[in-house]
Structures are given as structure tokens and as C-alpha cells.
């Protein structure tokens, strides 16, 4: 009963989360010990461009003064790396995105305003409602080959990759887990879009690696641990909120680090590459295979049993405008006008 009440409160909270809180690259891990970068630090001393940046990330600072000093040093190191970085491919060559493909954990975020929280919004905001129930466990932004999840909404001629943003939180000592996933299709900006966005731009200009990430509605998974197994959870999968899009750029990339830049804010996001077989980094795969729980729609009209026997509840079907109007006036007609070919019919018996 207590768990049911807790989940109900969380679902209500999730429904009022703003889209902007989730569309930016997400999450900020509070600790950056060398343990997190074990595979990276095994190569230290070799000639890698991001070695100094990785060294800074490994330092844990507790007092405010040291944290501010580290932030300045990170900003300077990022600027130095960006000044030396250029994409090796021509502007319209889709191969220019290939070096970005990989699994990445969020290592640090550099904003122009310390009060900004572009890393998960209300889910990760210190002192917020979510952080009173949960503590941030892992945060990622993966760049995957086109349609790796099978959920792409764009074709391979338009999209060059998939972006997977993940915020994972634990509660009650690991008994509960909440995972928020944004899956999006990465569509490169056209030369004209780049020109328009860079005109009169007062922050770092966007490069030919800038993309528009077209995100699906957020997927939210509330889980309860099964037995004593550490990572065995039974989830309630939900899909809440609208679709969204955001412009993202890559200002530096090597085999260990990717630096992302917010298209409008200029915020820098430092990502460290994980191994391709990292179990925690790959948790998104099994979660995205779970279909979202069907949400009751109180606006649906009550239809006859024979209509429900013809049209499977909740599925996409070929239909005419008059069918949409008869079954579900507002929701269905809107879908029909948008696509002219398909609509959604939900039958309430």
C-alpha cells in the first residue's frame, strides 16, 4: 500500500515535468574518482589529447573554493581542446558523425549560470522532490548508429544516428529504481540552418557536427527490486509528455572524451566513453523493449462492441476522416489531419 501511494505521487510529479528539463544532455554524476575511468586511466601517459582533462575529472573536490577553482580549470582545458579540434570530413559527408558513435557517461557540465540545471531538470535538482525520494545513480548520453533500437521515426536518408539520454535513480537503499529515457533521432543541420543559427551569434559558432535531436515522448520506468538480486527489477513502464527537439553540437571528440555544446545556451557537457559491454550503460536496451503501460483516456467516446472487434484497441490503423470523427473526435481527427493516412482508436467497453 505504501509503495502504491509512493508510485502514485511520483507519477503525478512526472506529469508536470517540463519538456525542457529532459531534452538537454542529461545527468551529472557527483563523484569523479579514478574508479569510474579505470579503462581510461590505464592508458594515461600515452599521447592522448584529453589526458589533462581526464586528470581534472578524476579529482574530487569537497569545499566550495576548490570546486570553483576546478570549474575554471575545466573551462580552460575545454577551450584549449576545442581550439585544436576540427571535423575531418566535408560538411555534407555523413561519415563525419562516425567517430561520435559510442556509449558515454556524463562526467561534468559547465554552465554560464551556476543556478542552471540542464542535466535532468527536476529529476536531478538538489533539494527537489525527486531527490528527496531518490538519489542519482547513473547518467548517460549515448550516440548509437541509426535505428539501433528499432524505434526510429526518421529514415536513414534523414537521420544519421540515435541519441539516448538516460537518468537512473535509486531509492530506499536500492529497493526502488526510477529510470528516465529520452530516445531521439539525430538529424544534421542543413547548411542554411547552420548559416541562420550562426548569424549574429554571440557564443561559439555551431560546426558541421551540429544536429537536431528529435526526441520521442519521455519514457519513465518505475521499478521494484525482485528478491535480493542487486539489479533484478520489475518495472512499470510509462510514456509521458510531448515529443521535443533540441540542437546539439560536438566541439571536441577523441577515443576517450566527447564534449557536447548546447545549440542555444552554449553549455558544455563533458562525456567519457564507457566500454561497449558495460552492463549499466546498456540497461536502456531492455527497458526500451518494454511497451509503455496503456494510459486510460477519459476523452474517448464509448463505442460499440462490433467496432472494437474490428479495430484493436490502441493500435495504429488505416482509417478515413469519418472513422476518426465517429470514434474519437478530438484525438483521432487531429492525427488524421496530420498524417492523412493513420489514426489511433482506443475502445472503451
RAPE-V16736 format. One record per backbone hydrogen bond with DSSP energy under -0.5 kcal/mol. NH is the residue of the N-H (numbers start at 1). CO is the residue of the C=O. Records with the same first field share a line. If there is no record, write none. Layout:
NH->CO + CO
This chain:
5->1
6->2
7->3
8->4
9->5
10->6
11->7
12->8
13->9
14->10
15->11
16->12 + 13
17->14
21->18
22->19
23->19
24->20
27->119
29->106
36->33
37->33 + 34
38->35
41->37
42->38
43->40
44->41
45->46
46->43
48->46
51->48
54->50
55->51
56->52
57->53
58->54
59->56
61->59
67->63
68->64
69->65
70->66
71->67
72->68
73->69
74->70
75->71
76->72
77->73
78->74
79->75
80->76
81->77
82->78
83->79
84->80 + 81
85->81 + 82
93->90
94->92
96->93
97->94
98->95
100->97
101->97 + 98
102->143
105->272
106->139
107->270
108->270
110->268
111->109
116->113
120->21
121->117
123->120
124->121
125->121
128->125
130->122
132->128 + 129
133->129 + 130
134->130
135->170
137->168
138->168
140->166
141->104
142->164
143->102
144->142 + 162
146->160
148->145
150->147
158->155
159->155
160->186
161->186
162->144
163->184
164->142
165->163 + 182
166->140
167->180
168->138
169->178
170->135
171->176
172->133
174->171
175->171 + 172
176->171
177->223
178->169
179->221
180->167
181->219
182->165
183->181
184->163
185->214
186->161 + 184
187->185 + 212
188->186
189->210
194->190
195->191
196->192
197->193
198->194
199->195
201->198
210->207
211->248
212->187
213->211 + 246
214->185 + 212
215->213 + 244
216->183
218->240
219->181
220->218 + 238
221->179
222->220 + 236
223->177 + 221
224->234
225->175
226->232
227->225
229->226
232->229
233->231
234->224
235->233
236->222
237->235
238->220
240->218
244->215
246->213
248->211
249->261
251->249 + 259
252->259
254->257
258->271
259->252
260->258 + 269
261->249
262->267
263->247
266->262
268->110
269->260
270->108
271->258 + 269
272->105
273->256
274->103
278->275
279->277
282->278
283->280
285->282
286->282
287->283
288->284
289->285
290->287
291->289
293->237
298->296
300->297
301->327
303->348
307->304
308->304
309->305
310->306
311->307
312->310
314->345
315->312
317->343
319->341
324->320
325->321
326->322
327->323
328->324
332->328
333->328 + 329
334->330
335->331
336->332
337->333
338->334
339->335
340->336
343->317
345->315
346->344
347->345
348->301 + 346
349->347
